[in-house]
Each structure stands twice: as C-alpha cells, then as structure tokens.
Amino acid sequence: MATSSNPLLTPSDLPYQLPPFAAIEDEHYTDAIDAGLAGQLAEIEAIISNPGPADFANTAAAMERSGQLLGRAVNSFFTLVSADATESIRELETALMPKLTAHRDAIYLNRALYERFAAIDTAGLDAESRRLVDEYLREFRQSGIQLDPADQDRLRKLNAELSRLGTEFGQRTKEAMKAGAVLVEAAAELAGLPEDDIASAAEAARAAGHEGKYLLTLIQPSNQAAMSSLENRELRRRLYEASIGRGTDGGPLDVRELVLALARLRAEKAALLGFANYAELVVERQTAPDYPAVENMLNRLAPAAVRNADAEAAALAESAGHPLEAWDWAFYSAKVRRERYEVDEQALRPYFELDRVLTDGVFFAANKLYGLGFRERGDLAGYHPDVRAWEVFDADGTGLGLFLGDYYARDTKRGGAWMNSLVEQSVLLDAKPVVINTLNISKPPAGDATLLTLDEVRTVFHEFGHALHGLLSKVTYPRFSGPEVPRDFVEYPSQVNEMWIMWPEVLANYARHYRTGEQLPHETVSRLEDSRLWGEGFATTEYLGAALLDLAWHVLDDSGIPEDVLDFEAKALASAGVAHALIPPRYRTGYFQHIFAGDGYSAGYYSYIWSEVLDADTVEWFKENGGLTRANGDTFRAELLSRGNSRDPLDSFRAFRGRDAELEPLLKRRGLE
C-alpha cells in the first residue's frame, strides 16, 4: 500500500521538481506507480462520465493533465532501470512492465474515451490544440481502437508478451556486456593502450575481485575502442570475439529464442492492425512517407559505402603486410591515419578533458548560440554519487531548467549513451524541464583526469543536442514536449550539435592540454580536417549493416520467421549487399538492444541516417549564415528546438530552412557522391 511517507506521492519541492532521490527507497516505486495507475484510470473515468458534451477543455486538456503522479514515478523509475539498475530495480522492472503495458491498452482501447475525442469540435482552436486532438485520434487508431473485442483481447495479450520479452532481452543484454569483459593477466599484454586506459582496466579488475590483473570491459557496439590501440593481435581477437558473440553463445544469457519470439509476435501484431509487416506499422508513425522510401534510401547508400570500405581495406592490408581479420581493422586504420595524415587520435586525448569539454565546449557553444548560462548545483543530489546537476538560465537570467550529467560506466548501467527527461516542459502544467545525459566513459582512478577520445567528445556534444531539445522546449501540452517527436526526427537536433566540436571558436576554447593549458595545435586541427573522410567507408557500412538488419527482422510475416538466428542474419546482410567479412554490423542481433529491448528503435534504426539528411543540410545553413552566432541560434531555437512535436516536425524544418532537405550535403559528408 502507498503511504504518506512515500516522497513520490506528492510533487517534489526541490528546484524544478527534481525527484528527491536521497529519500526514495526502491519499494516507493511500486507503491507510487500502483497509485498512479489507479489515479489516472479514475481521472479518465471522470472524463468519460462528464455529463456535458465533449469539448477540448473537458476531454483533451483534461487528458493532458491526467496521470501526473504516474508520470513522476515512471520517469524517475526508468531513469534507474537504464542507469543504475540494481538487482532490486531489475526485479521491480519485471513486475511493473506488465502493469504499465496493460495500462496503456486500457487507455487506447477505451471506446468511450475515443468517442469523446472524436466528438471534439476543433474549429476555432489554435494550431497546437488542433494537433493535440489529431495526435490522440491517430494514437487510438494505431493502437487498435477499430478492432472487434476478440481481436482487441488478442492485441492485449500480444502487447503483454512483447513487453515481457523485451524486458528480458534488455536485462540479458546488460548482463552479457558485463560478463563478456576480457580478463588480462599482465600489463605487458596491454602494450599500446594509453596509460589512463590501463589504469582504468586495473581499477575495473580490482572492483571485480581480480586484484593485480586487468579487465577490458565492453561497450555496446560491436567494435570495441581498445582494438584501435592494442598491439597484441591475439588479445584483439579475444576482445572482438567476446564482443560479437554476446547473446548467441549458447549460455544462460543467449537471446536467440527471445529474438524469434519477438519477431513472430511483432509480425502477428502488424497483421492484426492491418499492416503487411511490422516495419510498415512503425514507419506510418514517422516522418518518412512510407517504408519503400526508407528502403530506397538505404539501398542507394549501401553500394557506395561498401566500395569505400573495400578501398580502405586494401590500404589496411598493405599497411599490415598480412591478410586482415576483423579484429585488425581498427588497429591498422589508426596506423594508416597516422601514416597518411599524421593524426594519432590517442595522442589527442590529453586535450579533451571531460570537465573542460563540458564547460568550455558544450556549455560555451550553447551560450554563444542561445544565450544560456550554467551553474553547477552541488547541493542537488542525483540517483548516484557520479550524477552532477547544473541549473540552466536563459539569456535574461530566468531559470530555464536543470541539466543532469551521468558520464561514467558502471555495472548497473546499460551500454551506450542517451538522454531522458525527469520533468517535461509544459505551459499547461507549469513545468520546466529536468533532463539527463547518460554516457559510459571509463572512470579513471580517484584523482586522475578523465581524458576523452574524439569519439567520446562527439558523444558528449551529441547527447547535449538532445538535452537542448528538452531544455529549449516551449510548448503548451506535455505530449509535445521537446524530443517527443517521431523517432526518425529525434536524432536530428543532436546531430546538428555535433558541428560545434570542430568549430574554430569552440575548439580553441576547450581543446587544451589538461596539464599545460596549451591549445590543440593548429596544424593538428588541419590534419584532422584533412583526414575527415578516412574511415567513412567503414563507419557507413557498419551502420547500414545494423539498419538493414533491423528492417530484415521487421519485414517478416508470420510464415517467414526463421529457425536459425545467425543464419538469418548472415543471409539478410548478404541480400542487402552489406555483408562485409571485415565489418560486422554496428550491432548484431544478439545485442541489438535498440530494436529488441522494447519498442524504441524497432524497425527504426534507419532514423540516424534519415535524420542526418536534415542535419547535414542544416550545417550548410549555419555555415552560409555566419556559423556560431546568437541570431542563428535564436532562429534554430524559435523554429525548431522550441517546437517539439507541437507542429509537424518537417514543417518546422521547412520554416527554419525555407525548403525541404536536400540529400547532397549528406552524400558529400560521407564521401558517397
């Protein structure tokens, strides 16, 4: 039973309604979520039973006000599920997911609620309010409101089982990443690895009970960063095989039976809802016009990407002097980059210290573009000691929201990097945003500086682009807040924010040696620019491999579900023209958490490159209009970042750019002309 001592039952009195994590016990989540579920159903019943005719205020706006307790508890709980999932939290996730799935069905399969929305007269409403009604009606239809009772009952069962299997997949994937770490006996085997990485490996081993040894922990994608510097070819092989074997090694964390069940159930769900396959169902909800448009774009890019990758492979083999294996690619690619362009990315790391990247890079660019100010709030506690909080101020000094950063890897955190919201901006609810960036950077020993790779710098800027989408949101209804946009649009603002990494004024401000303060030399910056296209063949091919593999799993009908996961994967990659012996997909089926652990990117991993078309075109606009200026930032903020999903996102792009996006800037960026 929920009790009055549960801090989640009432709005937080901390700044910006930051959850009082220090006072929240695990059992509070169960009580608060149960109370929130019951409370929202009661609020919906009040909407339905209102004796007056349905109108915007008593139906749509009332719906937007409902569920605030549930939202408060769920946002806080799922932050922990992703970022600090103890055994207790994992058990609660398993218990709570069926309830949450059933609750969503109880809303969107509620005929009486649907009929009230359908009866709203939208004439005379402002554009955002009309869009709210339209979006609710679309959600009802896509959720199966048109089905007869028997089919709705089957849909509920499908949704419940999909939720259960997705939760299990995510939990196994997280454990497999932890279990796949490679234990190394002696430091000599780590030759080539930077000293701070060796220290981190020693600390990881100590924490895991292997004092005096070294533990190379895994990151989520197939290719592990350490393989670019490890000189020991046998250790590179061990690390590579540990990485790509996750989830399909026959052990207790094998996910193959989950994958086949998920594919089968998604195919059945799509058919029940009247779609040829699950990909068609998903794409209907996106900005892409239809599935063939997505397929055509990926197929257009694949041959050029593979040709570029083959050319890179030839150069690597020449440098290596022996036949290449997949675990050699990153090592010799770094070697060729050094030989051709005199760029050693490991030597750059002393210039990319985390605090400086954040304060003098990410925050500096946000100030120049949008006038934002940042003040760290050491008095505000997160859910883990590593979480830091900054209050964000608008140009006029008013408080805009809170930004939380959780940057270090740990056993209780899933792999990858992401942004999520604890509080979503809404004028209706008088709520200002509280957003989080979560990464998986190796934590150095106490007292040592956190030095980033260039790729990690890119991730810090990228995720802050998502944070800006949340922080700069200015919408009335919480349903439209910030990143609550179609999946194939959500990556666009974050990708745009990456452009400031190498922007001269920004780079000069943050890329300084962490000991001497010396700026990154100009000639090094020039060489980085010259080497920009090196490796794009590999990067595009591994990405397209994952995107096309995702679609292959989701264009199946019930009769096409394979018996052998790995055989299907191999044939799917070959059929799509991206089966490269030296380049595994960025994510293989066994650890493709994006698409199998819930519905996040299922049939939607194409979103990154789809959004990048908008991004590349936007970068050209910034360059044409003077770059890092407040006027440019204000335009991007007013027409795009602040709008969320309050109008069609592509209309927001057109309002900003003055036309539809063009593909040519993306082709040029990736060397695919």
FENPE-V404070 format. One record per backbone hydrogen bond with DSSP energy under -0.5 kcal/mol. CO is the residue of the C=O (numbers start at 1). NH is the residue of the N-H. If there is no record, write none. Layout:
co=(CO	CO)
nh=(NH	NH)
//
This chain:
co=(3	5	6	7	14	15	19	20	20	21	23	25	25	26	26	27	28	29	30	31	32	33	34	35	36	37	38	39	40	41	42	43	44	45	47	55	55	56	57	59	60	61	62	65	67	68	69	70	71	72	73	74	75	76	77	78	79	80	82	84	86	87	88	89	90	91	92	93	94	96	97	98	99	100	101	102	103	104	105	107	109	110	111	112	113	114	115	117	120	122	126	127	128	129	130	131	132	133	134	135	136	137	138	139	140	141	144	148	149	150	151	152	153	154	155	156	157	158	159	160	161	162	163	164	165	166	167	168	169	170	171	172	173	174	175	176	177	178	181	182	184	186	187	188	190	191	194	195	196	197	198	199	200	201	201	202	203	204	205	206	210	214	214	215	216	224	225	226	226	231	232	233	234	235	236	237	238	239	240	241	243	245	247	247	251	255	256	257	258	259	260	261	262	263	264	265	266	267	268	269	270	271	277	278	279	280	282	283	290	291	292	293	294	295	296	297	298	299	301	302	303	304	305	306	307	308	309	310	311	312	313	314	315	316	317	317	325	325	326	328	329	330	331	332	333	334	335	336	337	337	338	342	343	344	344	345	345	346	348	349	350	351	352	353	354	355	356	356	357	357	358	361	362	363	364	365	366	366	367	373	375	376	377	379	384	388	389	390	391	392	392	393	394	398	400	401	402	403	404	405	406	407	410	412	418	420	423	426	427	431	433	434	434	435	436	437	438	441	445	449	450	453	454	455	456	457	458	459	460	461	462	462	463	464	465	466	467	468	470	475	476	477	478	480	481	483	486	486	487	489	489	490	491	492	493	494	495	496	497	498	503	503	504	505	506	506	507	510	511	513	518	521	522	523	524	525	526	527	529	531	533	535	536	537	538	539	540	541	542	542	543	544	545	546	547	548	549	550	551	552	554	557	558	563	564	565	566	567	568	569	570	571	572	573	573	573	574	578	579	580	583	586	588	589	591	592	592	593	594	596	601	601	604	605	606	606	607	608	609	610	610	611	612	613	614	615	616	617	618	619	620	621	622	623	627	629	630	631	632	633	634	635	636	636	637	640	640	641	642	643	648	648	649	650	651	652	653	654	663	663	664	665	666	667	667	668)
nh=(6	7	9	10	17	18	21	23	24	24	25	28	29	29	30	31	32	33	34	35	36	37	38	39	40	41	42	43	44	45	46	47	48	49	50	59	60	61	62	63	64	65	66	68	71	72	73	74	75	76	77	78	79	80	81	82	83	84	414	86	90	91	92	93	94	95	96	97	98	100	101	102	103	104	105	106	107	108	109	110	111	114	115	116	117	118	119	120	122	125	130	131	132	133	134	135	136	137	138	139	140	141	142	143	145	144	147	152	153	154	155	156	157	158	159	160	161	162	163	164	165	166	167	168	169	170	171	172	173	174	175	176	177	178	179	180	218	181	183	216	214	189	190	191	193	231	198	199	200	201	202	203	204	205	215	206	207	208	210	209	213	184	216	217	182	227	228	229	230	233	236	237	238	239	240	241	242	243	244	245	246	248	255	256	254	259	260	261	262	263	264	265	266	267	268	269	270	271	272	273	275	274	281	282	283	284	285	286	294	295	296	297	298	299	300	301	302	303	305	306	307	308	309	310	311	312	313	314	315	316	317	318	319	320	321	322	328	329	329	332	333	334	335	336	337	338	339	340	341	343	342	344	345	347	348	348	349	349	351	352	514	512	452	357	358	359	360	361	361	362	363	365	366	367	368	369	370	372	371	393	391	378	380	381	387	405	377	403	375	400	401	373	397	394	433	392	435	390	437	388	439	441	413	85	438	436	434	431	430	426	402	422	423	404	420	406	418	409	448	451	354	457	458	459	460	461	462	463	464	465	465	466	467	468	469	470	471	472	473	427	428	480	481	645	484	485	489	490	491	492	493	494	495	496	497	498	498	499	500	501	506	507	508	509	509	510	511	512	520	517	513	525	526	527	528	529	530	531	532	534	536	539	540	541	542	543	544	545	546	586	547	548	549	550	551	552	553	554	555	555	279	560	561	565	568	569	570	571	572	573	574	575	576	577	578	579	577	580	581	583	580	222	591	592	593	595	596	597	601	598	604	605	607	608	609	610	611	612	613	613	614	615	616	617	618	619	620	621	622	623	624	625	627	626	629	633	634	635	636	637	638	639	640	641	642	643	644	644	474	646	651	652	653	654	655	656	657	658	666	667	668	669	670	672	673	671)
//
